[in-house]
């Protein structure tokens, strides 16, 4: 295998999630995010979850469920949410800000822990 191909595969496995989010976001937060998307934007969660599950099955083994979800949301929801919020499509952190909102209590707790250490 060529070095360029190995590098592309390695880059594909690197996390796109901000570190602070990556260390607290877990599978229960995926469920909370689906619920929030349904309640706030009336997303058809049944169909979106099915598409996410398909993407999860097709994703490289080295990616966690949370990483696949982060990528899925960025690819499928960020532009729509930016449109709803009347933001420029180049506003590239909307999806991750939404995920941070979902786990805001965990983020506060983590910051509190790090201050005491």
N, C-alpha and C positions, 0 to 999 in steps of 0.2 A: 504494500500500500504506500502510495506517495506521501511525502510530508505535507503537501498542500491539502490532500484529502483528510489526513489525520487532523490537521489544524482546523479544517471546516467542521469535522465531527466534534472536536473538543469545544469549539465556539458554540455549536448547537446545544451542547449540554450545560453551558454556563448559565447561571441564573440571571434572569432579567429583573427579578424582584429586588427592591432596595433592601439592604442588609437588615435594617431595623424591622422591616416587615417580615422578611424571611425567617427570622429567629422566633417569631411568635405566631405566625399564621399556620393553622393546622386544618385538618379535615372538617372539624366542626364549624370552622369559619367559612368554609366553602358553602355549607348548608345555610348559614346565616346570610351570606351574600346572595344566594339564590332567593331567599325569603325577602330580603331588602329590595332586590331588583323587581320582584313580583309586586310587592306592596307599593313601592314608590313609582315604578315606571310601567307596571302591568305587563311585564315580560311573560311570555308563554313558557313557563319554566319547564314543563314536561318536555316540550320539543327541544329547548335549549340544552337541557340536561342530557337528553339522548344524543345530541350532536357532540357535547362535551365528552360523553362516555366513549363515543366513536373515536374522537381525537386522542383520548387517553389510551385506548387500545392500540392506536397507530403510532404513538409517541415512542421515542427511544427509551430503553429500559432505565437509563441513568437519570431520567427526570422523575421527580416526585409528583404526586397528584396535585399538590399545591402549585408547583411550577407549571405544570400543564394548564391548570386552571388560570393562573396569572397570564400565561401566553394566550390562552383562548379568549379571555376577557379583553385583553389588549387588542387582539386581532378582530374580534367581533363586536365589542361593545363600546370601545373608547370613542370612536367616531360618532356613533349615535348619541352617546351621552354628551359629548361636546356640542353636538347640534342642538339637543334639547336645552342645554345650559347656555346656548348662544355664545359658545366659545369658538375661537379659531381652531380649525382642525389640526393645527400644528401644536396645540396645547397637549403635550405628550404625557403628562403625569396624572391626568384625570382618573384613569382606571386605578392606578396605585393609590391615589388619594382616597378613592372610595373604599378600597380595601383597608387602608389605614383607619378610616372612619369606623369600619366594621370592628376592628380590633383595638379601638382607642383605649379601652380599659386595660387591655393587656400591655399596650405600649406604655401607659402611665405606670403600671406596676413594674415593668422592666426598668424604666428610668429610675424609679424609686429604689429598686434593688441595687442598681449600679452606683447610686449615690452612697449607699451604706457600705459598699465594699471598699 
